[in-house]
Amino acid sequence: MAKKNVNPDLLITSIIKGIEEVKGENITILDLREIENTVCDYFVICDGNSNTQVNAISGSIQKIVSKTQKDKPWHVEGEDNAEWVLLDYVNVVVHVFQKNIREFYNLEGLWGDAKITNIENAY
């Protein structure tokens, strides 16, 4: 899949707005551009407290990105059980976890070479 010509900074800003809109927590951006053979340039990771909230975060991200960036995910996975929803915007992949699932998979640890930015919750 070819990388799209979407400004990643604007896309990430819209994604974060979507997360914050429904009180997603622990937002982290992993910049993977310096790492060889990665599937994308950025991961945006956050968590919710229940499968209902995880689905709400996923829906909110999709709605805001669609409205502000005129973009929709190339692929969405995990909405059925809503423990870990993945939204693939090609250059930016969003992971919305339930807290315990996020701790179990520890993406930040797996991608320890990435440049990690934690976003303070705005509320």
C-alpha positions, 0 to 999 in steps of 0.5 A, a space after each residue: 500500500 503506497 503512502 498517502 499524501 496526507 499531512 501526518 501532523 494534521 492527521 495526528 492532531 485530528 486523531 487526538 481531538 477524536 480521542 479527547 472528545 470521548 475522554 480517551 486516556 494515556 495518549 502516546 505518539 510513537 514516531 517510527 520514521 527513524 526505524 527501518 522496515 516499519 509498516 507506517 510512520 507513526 503509532 497513536 496509542 490510547 486507552 479507554 475503560 470499557 469496550 463501550 468507551 473503546 468503540 466510542 473513541 474509535 467512532 469519534 476518531 473516524 468522525 473527526 478525521 473524516 470531517 477535518 481531513 476528508 480521510 477515512 481509515 484504509 482498514 479497521 480491526 477489532 471493533 467486534 470485541 473492542 478490547 483493541 481497535 486498530 485504525 489504519 490510516 496508512 502513514 498513521 496507525 491508531 491503537 485504541 486499547 482497554 487498559 489491561 490489554 494495552 499493558 499486556 501487549 506493551 507496544 511502547 516496550 516493543 517499539 522502544 527505539 521509537 521517539 515517544 511523545 506522551 500527550 497530556 489529557 486536555 480535560 
